[in-house]
């Protein structure tokens, strides 16, 4: 039996379970082999299904990759419905960002293997934007807006600000933990989250309490 392969009947699994196993196997193979070197045959062996079964759920390896990254992106959505926003906006954003970064940590090897491919290949990038980014934003916004303490917010374009918040946080994470920049000190994860949240809530303009 191939490493990582699942024993059991191939065609008697429920549809969602079979799809989940394919995605789990793809995550392992992509992380280990990289996107271009990975083969659907390897993914099928790791999932314990016939290679043709993969194409019953995913039209191509490209669609499999996009679906996999989309699953990573959607993990944080249920957290929004459980936020306690009685303490104001700051703890909501802090909890949201901390959970999102933890999710990135759990999928670090996979993301390192596939994100460069999405960035450098137009078809993958367009598919990712169309099938992952926009559906995620459209699903996320109603949940988030229901939970945010609106009395604390000025009017803003939520689609722009939400994307900017995520992209800015990701950039801050990379700069703090992956790049050896000759400026400033490396922050702990907690300090990083607090700094990013404070940036979006207060900007960089000096406040009266900073001078006290």
PyMOL commands that place a pseudoatom at each C-alpha (Angstrom):
pseudoatom trace, name=CA, resn=UNK, resi=1, chain=A, elem=C, hetatm=0, pos=[0.000, 0.000, 0.000]
pseudoatom trace, name=CA, resn=UNK, resi=2, chain=A, elem=C, hetatm=0, pos=[1.334, 3.449, -0.907]
pseudoatom trace, name=CA, resn=UNK, resi=3, chain=A, elem=C, hetatm=0, pos=[2.269, 5.811, 1.969]
pseudoatom trace, name=CA, resn=UNK, resi=4, chain=A, elem=C, hetatm=0, pos=[-0.737, 7.758, 3.170]
pseudoatom trace, name=CA, resn=UNK, resi=5, chain=A, elem=C, hetatm=0, pos=[-3.196, 5.548, 1.289]
pseudoatom trace, name=CA, resn=UNK, resi=6, chain=A, elem=C, hetatm=0, pos=[-6.537, 4.838, 2.938]
pseudoatom trace, name=CA, resn=UNK, resi=7, chain=A, elem=C, hetatm=0, pos=[-7.780, 1.246, 3.118]
pseudoatom trace, name=CA, resn=UNK, resi=8, chain=A, elem=C, hetatm=0, pos=[-11.405, 0.378, 2.448]
pseudoatom trace, name=CA, resn=UNK, resi=9, chain=A, elem=C, hetatm=0, pos=[-13.928, 0.204, -0.401]
pseudoatom trace, name=CA, resn=UNK, resi=10, chain=A, elem=C, hetatm=0, pos=[-13.268, 2.838, -3.002]
pseudoatom trace, name=CA, resn=UNK, resi=11, chain=A, elem=C, hetatm=0, pos=[-16.726, 3.505, -4.321]
pseudoatom trace, name=CA, resn=UNK, resi=12, chain=A, elem=C, hetatm=0, pos=[-18.879, 3.083, -1.182]
pseudoatom trace, name=CA, resn=UNK, resi=13, chain=A, elem=C, hetatm=0, pos=[-17.773, 6.251, 0.598]
pseudoatom trace, name=CA, resn=UNK, resi=14, chain=A, elem=C, hetatm=0, pos=[-20.243, 9.154, 0.812]
pseudoatom trace, name=CA, resn=UNK, resi=15, chain=A, elem=C, hetatm=0, pos=[-19.592, 11.834, -1.808]
pseudoatom trace, name=CA, resn=UNK, resi=16, chain=A, elem=C, hetatm=0, pos=[-18.466, 14.492, 0.668]
pseudoatom trace, name=CA, resn=UNK, resi=17, chain=A, elem=C, hetatm=0, pos=[-16.137, 12.060, 2.451]
pseudoatom trace, name=CA, resn=UNK, resi=18, chain=A, elem=C, hetatm=0, pos=[-14.548, 11.020, -0.830]
pseudoatom trace, name=CA, resn=UNK, resi=19, chain=A, elem=C, hetatm=0, pos=[-14.106, 14.648, -1.844]
pseudoatom trace, name=CA, resn=UNK, resi=20, chain=A, elem=C, hetatm=0, pos=[-12.577, 15.461, 1.545]
pseudoatom trace, name=CA, resn=UNK, resi=21, chain=A, elem=C, hetatm=0, pos=[-10.097, 12.586, 1.234]
pseudoatom trace, name=CA, resn=UNK, resi=22, chain=A, elem=C, hetatm=0, pos=[-9.070, 13.772, -2.220]
pseudoatom trace, name=CA, resn=UNK, resi=23, chain=A, elem=C, hetatm=0, pos=[-8.450, 17.293, -0.927]
pseudoatom trace, name=CA, resn=UNK, resi=24, chain=A, elem=C, hetatm=0, pos=[-6.541, 16.000, 2.124]
pseudoatom trace, name=CA, resn=UNK, resi=25, chain=A, elem=C, hetatm=0, pos=[-4.377, 13.845, -0.144]
pseudoatom trace, name=CA, resn=UNK, resi=26, chain=A, elem=C, hetatm=0, pos=[-3.804, 16.731, -2.560]
pseudoatom trace, name=CA, resn=UNK, resi=27, chain=A, elem=C, hetatm=0, pos=[-2.647, 18.916, 0.330]
pseudoatom trace, name=CA, resn=UNK, resi=28, chain=A, elem=C, hetatm=0, pos=[-0.047, 16.306, 1.314]
pseudoatom trace, name=CA, resn=UNK, resi=29, chain=A, elem=C, hetatm=0, pos=[1.188, 15.711, -2.225]
pseudoatom trace, name=CA, resn=UNK, resi=30, chain=A, elem=C, hetatm=0, pos=[1.308, 19.392, -3.214]
pseudoatom trace, name=CA, resn=UNK, resi=31, chain=A, elem=C, hetatm=0, pos=[3.183, 20.272, -0.015]
pseudoatom trace, name=CA, resn=UNK, resi=32, chain=A, elem=C, hetatm=0, pos=[5.684, 17.442, -0.544]
pseudoatom trace, name=CA, resn=UNK, resi=33, chain=A, elem=C, hetatm=0, pos=[6.152, 17.566, -4.304]
pseudoatom trace, name=CA, resn=UNK, resi=34, chain=A, elem=C, hetatm=0, pos=[5.129, 21.065, -5.327]
pseudoatom trace, name=CA, resn=UNK, resi=35, chain=A, elem=C, hetatm=0, pos=[2.272, 21.817, -7.687]
pseudoatom trace, name=CA, resn=UNK, resi=36, chain=A, elem=C, hetatm=0, pos=[3.994, 21.081, -11.012]
pseudoatom trace, name=CA, resn=UNK, resi=37, chain=A, elem=C, hetatm=0, pos=[5.686, 17.852, -9.920]
pseudoatom trace, name=CA, resn=UNK, resi=38, chain=A, elem=C, hetatm=0, pos=[2.571, 16.471, -8.265]
pseudoatom trace, name=CA, resn=UNK, resi=39, chain=A, elem=C, hetatm=0, pos=[0.608, 13.937, -10.279]
pseudoatom trace, name=CA, resn=UNK, resi=40, chain=A, elem=C, hetatm=0, pos=[-3.065, 13.092, -9.946]
pseudoatom trace, name=CA, resn=UNK, resi=41, chain=A, elem=C, hetatm=0, pos=[-2.059, 9.420, -9.786]
pseudoatom trace, name=CA, resn=UNK, resi=42, chain=A, elem=C, hetatm=0, pos=[-0.103, 10.136, -6.591]
pseudoatom trace, name=CA, resn=UNK, resi=43, chain=A, elem=C, hetatm=0, pos=[-3.042, 12.059, -5.154]
pseudoatom trace, name=CA, resn=UNK, resi=44, chain=A, elem=C, hetatm=0, pos=[-5.419, 9.210, -5.976]
pseudoatom trace, name=CA, resn=UNK, resi=45, chain=A, elem=C, hetatm=0, pos=[-3.125, 6.661, -4.306]
pseudoatom trace, name=CA, resn=UNK, resi=46, chain=A, elem=C, hetatm=0, pos=[-2.849, 8.808, -1.180]
pseudoatom trace, name=CA, resn=UNK, resi=47, chain=A, elem=C, hetatm=0, pos=[-6.643, 9.252, -1.086]
pseudoatom trace, name=CA, resn=UNK, resi=48, chain=A, elem=C, hetatm=0, pos=[-7.385, 5.587, -1.677]
pseudoatom trace, name=CA, resn=UNK, resi=49, chain=A, elem=C, hetatm=0, pos=[-9.473, 6.221, -4.798]
pseudoatom trace, name=CA, resn=UNK, resi=50, chain=A, elem=C, hetatm=0, pos=[-9.126, 5.493, -8.487]
pseudoatom trace, name=CA, resn=UNK, resi=51, chain=A, elem=C, hetatm=0, pos=[-7.410, 8.246, -10.478]
pseudoatom trace, name=CA, resn=UNK, resi=52, chain=A, elem=C, hetatm=0, pos=[-10.535, 8.686, -12.588]
pseudoatom trace, name=CA, resn=UNK, resi=53, chain=A, elem=C, hetatm=0, pos=[-12.530, 9.414, -9.430]
pseudoatom trace, name=CA, resn=UNK, resi=54, chain=A, elem=C, hetatm=0, pos=[-10.623, 12.672, -8.982]
pseudoatom trace, name=CA, resn=UNK, resi=55, chain=A, elem=C, hetatm=0, pos=[-11.969, 13.945, -12.291]
pseudoatom trace, name=CA, resn=UNK, resi=56, chain=A, elem=C, hetatm=0, pos=[-15.528, 13.223, -11.197]
pseudoatom trace, name=CA, resn=UNK, resi=57, chain=A, elem=C, hetatm=0, pos=[-15.119, 15.963, -8.597]
pseudoatom trace, name=CA, resn=UNK, resi=58, chain=A, elem=C, hetatm=0, pos=[-12.484, 18.240, -10.131]
pseudoatom trace, name=CA, resn=UNK, resi=59, chain=A, elem=C, hetatm=0, pos=[-12.166, 18.980, -13.847]
pseudoatom trace, name=CA, resn=UNK, resi=60, chain=A, elem=C, hetatm=0, pos=[-8.397, 19.442, -13.687]
pseudoatom trace, name=CA, resn=UNK, resi=61, chain=A, elem=C, hetatm=0, pos=[-5.409, 19.651, -11.375]
pseudoatom trace, name=CA, resn=UNK, resi=62, chain=A, elem=C, hetatm=0, pos=[-5.812, 23.423, -11.512]
pseudoatom trace, name=CA, resn=UNK, resi=63, chain=A, elem=C, hetatm=0, pos=[-9.368, 23.215, -10.179]
pseudoatom trace, name=CA, resn=UNK, resi=64, chain=A, elem=C, hetatm=0, pos=[-8.200, 20.817, -7.468]
pseudoatom trace, name=CA, resn=UNK, resi=65, chain=A, elem=C, hetatm=0, pos=[-5.574, 23.321, -6.366]
pseudoatom trace, name=CA, resn=UNK, resi=66, chain=A, elem=C, hetatm=0, pos=[-8.035, 26.223, -6.295]
pseudoatom trace, name=CA, resn=UNK, resi=67, chain=A, elem=C, hetatm=0, pos=[-10.579, 24.171, -4.327]
pseudoatom trace, name=CA, resn=UNK, resi=68, chain=A, elem=C, hetatm=0, pos=[-7.899, 23.199, -1.836]
pseudoatom trace, name=CA, resn=UNK, resi=69, chain=A, elem=C, hetatm=0, pos=[-6.782, 26.779, -1.221]
pseudoatom trace, name=CA, resn=UNK, resi=70, chain=A, elem=C, hetatm=0, pos=[-10.429, 27.792, -1.009]
pseudoatom trace, name=CA, resn=UNK, resi=71, chain=A, elem=C, hetatm=0, pos=[-10.994, 25.251, 1.750]
pseudoatom trace, name=CA, resn=UNK, resi=72, chain=A, elem=C, hetatm=0, pos=[-8.115, 26.771, 3.710]
pseudoatom trace, name=CA, resn=UNK, resi=73, chain=A, elem=C, hetatm=0, pos=[-9.603, 30.253, 3.270]
pseudoatom trace, name=CA, resn=UNK, resi=74, chain=A, elem=C, hetatm=0, pos=[-13.065, 29.185, 4.442]
pseudoatom trace, name=CA, resn=UNK, resi=75, chain=A, elem=C, hetatm=0, pos=[-11.913, 27.554, 7.690]
pseudoatom trace, name=CA, resn=UNK, resi=76, chain=A, elem=C, hetatm=0, pos=[-12.089, 30.882, 9.550]
pseudoatom trace, name=CA, resn=UNK, resi=77, chain=A, elem=C, hetatm=0, pos=[-15.646, 31.723, 8.488]
pseudoatom trace, name=CA, resn=UNK, resi=78, chain=A, elem=C, hetatm=0, pos=[-17.489, 29.892, 11.298]
pseudoatom trace, name=CA, resn=UNK, resi=79, chain=A, elem=C, hetatm=0, pos=[-15.452, 31.826, 13.875]
pseudoatom trace, name=CA, resn=UNK, resi=80, chain=A, elem=C, hetatm=0, pos=[-17.214, 35.048, 12.892]
pseudoatom trace, name=CA, resn=UNK, resi=81, chain=A, elem=C, hetatm=0, pos=[-20.578, 33.803, 14.157]
pseudoatom trace, name=CA, resn=UNK, resi=82, chain=A, elem=C, hetatm=0, pos=[-19.180, 33.066, 17.625]
pseudoatom trace, name=CA, resn=UNK, resi=83, chain=A, elem=C, hetatm=0, pos=[-17.395, 36.357, 18.321]
pseudoatom trace, name=CA, resn=UNK, resi=84, chain=A, elem=C, hetatm=0, pos=[-18.346, 38.113, 21.538]
pseudoatom trace, name=CA, resn=UNK, resi=85, chain=A, elem=C, hetatm=0, pos=[-18.501, 41.737, 20.400]
pseudoatom trace, name=CA, resn=UNK, resi=86, chain=A, elem=C, hetatm=0, pos=[-19.708, 43.131, 23.730]
pseudoatom trace, name=CA, resn=UNK, resi=87, chain=A, elem=C, hetatm=0, pos=[-16.206, 44.393, 24.451]
pseudoatom trace, name=CA, resn=UNK, resi=88, chain=A, elem=C, hetatm=0, pos=[-16.049, 46.538, 21.320]
pseudoatom trace, name=CA, resn=UNK, resi=89, chain=A, elem=C, hetatm=0, pos=[-14.331, 46.426, 17.978]
pseudoatom trace, name=CA, resn=UNK, resi=90, chain=A, elem=C, hetatm=0, pos=[-10.740, 45.760, 19.065]
pseudoatom trace, name=CA, resn=UNK, resi=91, chain=A, elem=C, hetatm=0, pos=[-11.265, 42.282, 20.580]
pseudoatom trace, name=CA, resn=UNK, resi=92, chain=A, elem=C, hetatm=0, pos=[-13.328, 41.248, 17.536]
pseudoatom trace, name=CA, resn=UNK, resi=93, chain=A, elem=C, hetatm=0, pos=[-10.551, 42.189, 15.095]
pseudoatom trace, name=CA, resn=UNK, resi=94, chain=A, elem=C, hetatm=0, pos=[-7.868, 40.771, 17.388]
pseudoatom trace, name=CA, resn=UNK, resi=95, chain=A, elem=C, hetatm=0, pos=[-9.631, 37.401, 17.623]
pseudoatom trace, name=CA, resn=UNK, resi=96, chain=A, elem=C, hetatm=0, pos=[-10.324, 37.348, 13.886]
pseudoatom trace, name=CA, resn=UNK, resi=97, chain=A, elem=C, hetatm=0, pos=[-6.730, 38.109, 12.916]
pseudoatom trace, name=CA, resn=UNK, resi=98, chain=A, elem=C, hetatm=0, pos=[-5.175, 35.750, 15.471]
pseudoatom trace, name=CA, resn=UNK, resi=99, chain=A, elem=C, hetatm=0, pos=[-7.382, 32.885, 14.251]
pseudoatom trace, name=CA, resn=UNK, resi=100, chain=A, elem=C, hetatm=0, pos=[-6.593, 33.612, 10.620]
pseudoatom trace, name=CA, resn=UNK, resi=101, chain=A, elem=C, hetatm=0, pos=[-2.844, 33.606, 11.226]
pseudoatom trace, name=CA, resn=UNK, resi=102, chain=A, elem=C, hetatm=0, pos=[-3.116, 30.331, 13.163]
pseudoatom trace, name=CA, resn=UNK, resi=103, chain=A, elem=C, hetatm=0, pos=[-4.897, 28.841, 10.162]
pseudoatom trace, name=CA, resn=UNK, resi=104, chain=A, elem=C, hetatm=0, pos=[-2.047, 29.987, 7.906]
pseudoatom trace, name=CA, resn=UNK, resi=105, chain=A, elem=C, hetatm=0, pos=[0.429, 28.341, 10.279]
pseudoatom trace, name=CA, resn=UNK, resi=106, chain=A, elem=C, hetatm=0, pos=[-1.417, 25.021, 10.110]
pseudoatom trace, name=CA, resn=UNK, resi=107, chain=A, elem=C, hetatm=0, pos=[-1.245, 25.092, 6.307]
pseudoatom trace, name=CA, resn=UNK, resi=108, chain=A, elem=C, hetatm=0, pos=[2.188, 26.669, 5.938]
pseudoatom trace, name=CA, resn=UNK, resi=109, chain=A, elem=C, hetatm=0, pos=[3.826, 23.903, 3.880]
pseudoatom trace, name=CA, resn=UNK, resi=110, chain=A, elem=C, hetatm=0, pos=[0.900, 23.737, 1.490]
pseudoatom trace, name=CA, resn=UNK, resi=111, chain=A, elem=C, hetatm=0, pos=[0.729, 27.498, 1.019]
pseudoatom trace, name=CA, resn=UNK, resi=112, chain=A, elem=C, hetatm=0, pos=[4.478, 27.723, 0.419]
pseudoatom trace, name=CA, resn=UNK, resi=113, chain=A, elem=C, hetatm=0, pos=[4.077, 25.187, -2.386]
pseudoatom trace, name=CA, resn=UNK, resi=114, chain=A, elem=C, hetatm=0, pos=[1.016, 26.621, -4.136]
pseudoatom trace, name=CA, resn=UNK, resi=115, chain=A, elem=C, hetatm=0, pos=[0.897, 30.384, -3.547]
pseudoatom trace, name=CA, resn=UNK, resi=116, chain=A, elem=C, hetatm=0, pos=[3.854, 31.126, -5.897]
pseudoatom trace, name=CA, resn=UNK, resi=117, chain=A, elem=C, hetatm=0, pos=[2.024, 29.173, -8.602]
pseudoatom trace, name=CA, resn=UNK, resi=118, chain=A, elem=C, hetatm=0, pos=[-1.130, 31.218, -8.133]
pseudoatom trace, name=CA, resn=UNK, resi=119, chain=A, elem=C, hetatm=0, pos=[0.827, 34.465, -8.243]
pseudoatom trace, name=CA, resn=UNK, resi=120, chain=A, elem=C, hetatm=0, pos=[2.831, 33.606, -11.367]
pseudoatom trace, name=CA, resn=UNK, resi=121, chain=A, elem=C, hetatm=0, pos=[0.172, 31.883, -13.516]
pseudoatom trace, name=CA, resn=UNK, resi=122, chain=A, elem=C, hetatm=0, pos=[-2.633, 34.028, -14.871]
pseudoatom trace, name=CA, resn=UNK, resi=123, chain=A, elem=C, hetatm=0, pos=[-5.229, 31.247, -15.235]
pseudoatom trace, name=CA, resn=UNK, resi=124, chain=A, elem=C, hetatm=0, pos=[-4.672, 30.014, -11.696]
pseudoatom trace, name=CA, resn=UNK, resi=125, chain=A, elem=C, hetatm=0, pos=[-4.731, 33.577, -10.396]
pseudoatom trace, name=CA, resn=UNK, resi=126, chain=A, elem=C, hetatm=0, pos=[-7.980, 34.412, -12.194]
pseudoatom trace, name=CA, resn=UNK, resi=127, chain=A, elem=C, hetatm=0, pos=[-9.546, 31.161, -11.038]
pseudoatom trace, name=CA, resn=UNK, resi=128, chain=A, elem=C, hetatm=0, pos=[-8.461, 31.834, -7.473]
pseudoatom trace, name=CA, resn=UNK, resi=129, chain=A, elem=C, hetatm=0, pos=[-9.959, 35.333, -7.520]
pseudoatom trace, name=CA, resn=UNK, resi=130, chain=A, elem=C, hetatm=0, pos=[-13.179, 34.147, -9.132]
pseudoatom trace, name=CA, resn=UNK, resi=131, chain=A, elem=C, hetatm=0, pos=[-13.711, 30.914, -7.191]
pseudoatom trace, name=CA, resn=UNK, resi=132, chain=A, elem=C, hetatm=0, pos=[-12.142, 31.708, -3.808]
pseudoatom trace, name=CA, resn=UNK, resi=133, chain=A, elem=C, hetatm=0, pos=[-11.609, 35.392, -3.079]
pseudoatom trace, name=CA, resn=UNK, resi=134, chain=A, elem=C, hetatm=0, pos=[-14.929, 36.835, -4.220]
pseudoatom trace, name=CA, resn=UNK, resi=135, chain=A, elem=C, hetatm=0, pos=[-17.135, 34.007, -2.849]
pseudoatom trace, name=CA, resn=UNK, resi=136, chain=A, elem=C, hetatm=0, pos=[-15.265, 34.204, 0.461]
pseudoatom trace, name=CA, resn=UNK, resi=137, chain=A, elem=C, hetatm=0, pos=[-15.713, 37.974, 0.664]
pseudoatom trace, name=CA, resn=UNK, resi=138, chain=A, elem=C, hetatm=0, pos=[-19.398, 37.684, -0.238]
pseudoatom trace, name=CA, resn=UNK, resi=139, chain=A, elem=C, hetatm=0, pos=[-19.948, 34.988, 2.404]
pseudoatom trace, name=CA, resn=UNK, resi=140, chain=A, elem=C, hetatm=0, pos=[-17.835, 36.745, 5.013]
pseudoatom trace, name=CA, resn=UNK, resi=141, chain=A, elem=C, hetatm=0, pos=[-19.203, 40.279, 4.757]
pseudoatom trace, name=CA, resn=UNK, resi=142, chain=A, elem=C, hetatm=0, pos=[-22.792, 39.674, 5.950]
pseudoatom trace, name=CA, resn=UNK, resi=143, chain=A, elem=C, hetatm=0, pos=[-21.540, 37.656, 8.925]
pseudoatom trace, name=CA, resn=UNK, resi=144, chain=A, elem=C, hetatm=0, pos=[-18.918, 40.217, 9.854]
pseudoatom trace, name=CA, resn=UNK, resi=145, chain=A, elem=C, hetatm=0, pos=[-21.210, 43.219, 9.468]
pseudoatom trace, name=CA, resn=UNK, resi=146, chain=A, elem=C, hetatm=0, pos=[-23.794, 41.605, 11.735]
pseudoatom trace, name=CA, resn=UNK, resi=147, chain=A, elem=C, hetatm=0, pos=[-21.188, 41.190, 14.440]
pseudoatom trace, name=CA, resn=UNK, resi=148, chain=A, elem=C, hetatm=0, pos=[-19.253, 44.439, 14.271]
pseudoatom trace, name=CA, resn=UNK, resi=149, chain=A, elem=C, hetatm=0, pos=[-20.264, 47.134, 16.786]
pseudoatom trace, name=CA, resn=UNK, resi=150, chain=A, elem=C, hetatm=0, pos=[-21.454, 49.647, 14.192]
pseudoatom trace, name=CA, resn=UNK, resi=151, chain=A, elem=C, hetatm=0, pos=[-21.435, 52.584, 16.599]
pseudoatom trace, name=CA, resn=UNK, resi=152, chain=A, elem=C, hetatm=0, pos=[-17.623, 52.469, 16.560]
pseudoatom trace, name=CA, resn=UNK, resi=153, chain=A, elem=C, hetatm=0, pos=[-17.272, 52.534, 12.766]
pseudoatom trace, name=CA, resn=UNK, resi=154, chain=A, elem=C, hetatm=0, pos=[-17.073, 55.383, 10.311]
pseudoatom trace, name=CA, resn=UNK, resi=155, chain=A, elem=C, hetatm=0, pos=[-18.566, 54.821, 6.846]
pseudoatom trace, name=CA, resn=UNK, resi=156, chain=A, elem=C, hetatm=0, pos=[-16.147, 52.901, 4.597]
pseudoatom trace, name=CA, resn=UNK, resi=157, chain=A, elem=C, hetatm=0, pos=[-16.085, 50.577, 1.605]
pseudoatom trace, name=CA, resn=UNK, resi=158, chain=A, elem=C, hetatm=0, pos=[-16.151, 47.200, 3.331]
pseudoatom trace, name=CA, resn=UNK, resi=159, chain=A, elem=C, hetatm=0, pos=[-14.840, 45.272, 0.317]
pseudoatom trace, name=CA, resn=UNK, resi=160, chain=A, elem=C, hetatm=0, pos=[-11.752, 47.468, 0.053]
pseudoatom trace, name=CA, resn=UNK, resi=161, chain=A, elem=C, hetatm=0, pos=[-11.082, 47.630, 3.780]
pseudoatom trace, name=CA, resn=UNK, resi=162, chain=A, elem=C, hetatm=0, pos=[-11.601, 43.904, 4.367]
pseudoatom trace, name=CA, resn=UNK, resi=163, chain=A, elem=C, hetatm=0, pos=[-9.211, 42.916, 1.583]
pseudoatom trace, name=CA, resn=UNK, resi=164, chain=A, elem=C, hetatm=0, pos=[-6.694, 45.558, 2.702]
pseudoatom trace, name=CA, resn=UNK, resi=165, chain=A, elem=C, hetatm=0, pos=[-6.870, 44.272, 6.279]
pseudoatom trace, name=CA, resn=UNK, resi=166, chain=A, elem=C, hetatm=0, pos=[-6.141, 40.705, 5.218]
pseudoatom trace, name=CA, resn=UNK, resi=167, chain=A, elem=C, hetatm=0, pos=[-3.430, 41.637, 2.730]
pseudoatom trace, name=CA, resn=UNK, resi=168, chain=A, elem=C, hetatm=0, pos=[-1.788, 44.027, 5.176]
pseudoatom trace, name=CA, resn=UNK, resi=169, chain=A, elem=C, hetatm=0, pos=[-1.788, 41.433, 7.931]
pseudoatom trace, name=CA, resn=UNK, resi=170, chain=A, elem=C, hetatm=0, pos=[-0.253, 38.841, 5.613]
pseudoatom trace, name=CA, resn=UNK, resi=171, chain=A, elem=C, hetatm=0, pos=[2.436, 41.312, 4.526]
pseudoatom trace, name=CA, resn=UNK, resi=172, chain=A, elem=C, hetatm=0, pos=[3.203, 42.154, 8.146]
pseudoatom trace, name=CA, resn=UNK, resi=173, chain=A, elem=C, hetatm=0, pos=[3.476, 38.453, 8.987]
pseudoatom trace, name=CA, resn=UNK, resi=174, chain=A, elem=C, hetatm=0, pos=[5.923, 37.819, 6.134]
pseudoatom trace, name=CA, resn=UNK, resi=175, chain=A, elem=C, hetatm=0, pos=[8.029, 40.880, 6.980]
pseudoatom trace, name=CA, resn=UNK, resi=176, chain=A, elem=C, hetatm=0, pos=[8.149, 40.009, 10.682]
pseudoatom trace, name=CA, resn=UNK, resi=177, chain=A, elem=C, hetatm=0, pos=[8.692, 36.243, 10.570]
pseudoatom trace, name=CA, resn=UNK, resi=178, chain=A, elem=C, hetatm=0, pos=[10.258, 35.431, 7.209]
pseudoatom trace, name=CA, resn=UNK, resi=179, chain=A, elem=C, hetatm=0, pos=[12.353, 38.415, 6.151]
pseudoatom trace, name=CA, resn=UNK, resi=180, chain=A, elem=C, hetatm=0, pos=[15.447, 39.510, 8.021]
pseudoatom trace, name=CA, resn=UNK, resi=181, chain=A, elem=C, hetatm=0, pos=[14.804, 43.232, 7.630]
pseudoatom trace, name=CA, resn=UNK, resi=182, chain=A, elem=C, hetatm=0, pos=[17.474, 45.558, 9.080]
pseudoatom trace, name=CA, resn=UNK, resi=183, chain=A, elem=C, hetatm=0, pos=[14.817, 47.733, 10.765]
pseudoatom trace, name=CA, resn=UNK, resi=184, chain=A, elem=C, hetatm=0, pos=[12.954, 47.342, 14.019]
pseudoatom trace, name=CA, resn=UNK, resi=185, chain=A, elem=C, hetatm=0, pos=[12.735, 44.255, 16.193]
pseudoatom trace, name=CA, resn=UNK, resi=186, chain=A, elem=C, hetatm=0, pos=[10.996, 40.981, 15.506]
pseudoatom trace, name=CA, resn=UNK, resi=187, chain=A, elem=C, hetatm=0, pos=[7.654, 40.892, 17.298]
pseudoatom trace, name=CA, resn=UNK, resi=188, chain=A, elem=C, hetatm=0, pos=[5.950, 37.988, 18.983]
pseudoatom trace, name=CA, resn=UNK, resi=189, chain=A, elem=C, hetatm=0, pos=[2.776, 36.759, 17.282]
pseudoatom trace, name=CA, resn=UNK, resi=190, chain=A, elem=C, hetatm=0, pos=[0.657, 38.467, 19.950]
pseudoatom trace, name=CA, resn=UNK, resi=191, chain=A, elem=C, hetatm=0, pos=[2.561, 41.737, 19.484]
pseudoatom trace, name=CA, resn=UNK, resi=192, chain=A, elem=C, hetatm=0, pos=[2.192, 41.470, 15.707]
pseudoatom trace, name=CA, resn=UNK, resi=193, chain=A, elem=C, hetatm=0, pos=[-1.578, 41.027, 15.943]
pseudoatom trace, name=CA, resn=UNK, resi=194, chain=A, elem=C, hetatm=0, pos=[-1.891, 43.954, 18.337]
pseudoatom trace, name=CA, resn=UNK, resi=195, chain=A, elem=C, hetatm=0, pos=[0.228, 46.182, 16.096]
pseudoatom trace, name=CA, resn=UNK, resi=196, chain=A, elem=C, hetatm=0, pos=[-1.774, 45.380, 12.944]
pseudoatom trace, name=CA, resn=UNK, resi=197, chain=A, elem=C, hetatm=0, pos=[-5.121, 45.860, 14.686]
pseudoatom trace, name=CA, resn=UNK, resi=198, chain=A, elem=C, hetatm=0, pos=[-3.929, 49.152, 16.170]
pseudoatom trace, name=CA, resn=UNK, resi=199, chain=A, elem=C, hetatm=0, pos=[-2.756, 50.309, 12.747]
pseudoatom trace, name=CA, resn=UNK, resi=200, chain=A, elem=C, hetatm=0, pos=[-6.186, 49.742, 11.194]
pseudoatom trace, name=CA, resn=UNK, resi=201, chain=A, elem=C, hetatm=0, pos=[-8.083, 51.211, 14.118]
pseudoatom trace, name=CA, resn=UNK, resi=202, chain=A, elem=C, hetatm=0, pos=[-5.892, 54.260, 14.788]
pseudoatom trace, name=CA, resn=UNK, resi=203, chain=A, elem=C, hetatm=0, pos=[-3.518, 54.736, 11.850]
pseudoatom trace, name=CA, resn=UNK, resi=204, chain=A, elem=C, hetatm=0, pos=[-0.046, 56.111, 12.484]
pseudoatom trace, name=CA, resn=UNK, resi=205, chain=A, elem=C, hetatm=0, pos=[-0.985, 59.661, 13.423]
pseudoatom trace, name=CA, resn=UNK, resi=206, chain=A, elem=C, hetatm=0, pos=[0.040, 60.622, 16.960]
pseudoatom trace, name=CA, resn=UNK, resi=207, chain=A, elem=C, hetatm=0, pos=[-2.805, 60.752, 19.469]
pseudoatom trace, name=CA, resn=UNK, resi=208, chain=A, elem=C, hetatm=0, pos=[-3.063, 62.863, 22.606]
pseudoatom trace, name=CA, resn=UNK, resi=209, chain=A, elem=C, hetatm=0, pos=[-2.735, 59.828, 24.877]
pseudoatom trace, name=CA, resn=UNK, resi=210, chain=A, elem=C, hetatm=0, pos=[0.584, 58.920, 23.185]
pseudoatom trace, name=CA, resn=UNK, resi=211, chain=A, elem=C, hetatm=0, pos=[2.094, 62.153, 24.475]
pseudoatom trace, name=CA, resn=UNK, resi=212, chain=A, elem=C, hetatm=0, pos=[0.828, 61.721, 28.015]
for i in range(1, 212): cmd.bond("trace and resi %d" % i, "trace and resi %d" % (i + 1))
show_as sticks, trace
zoom trace
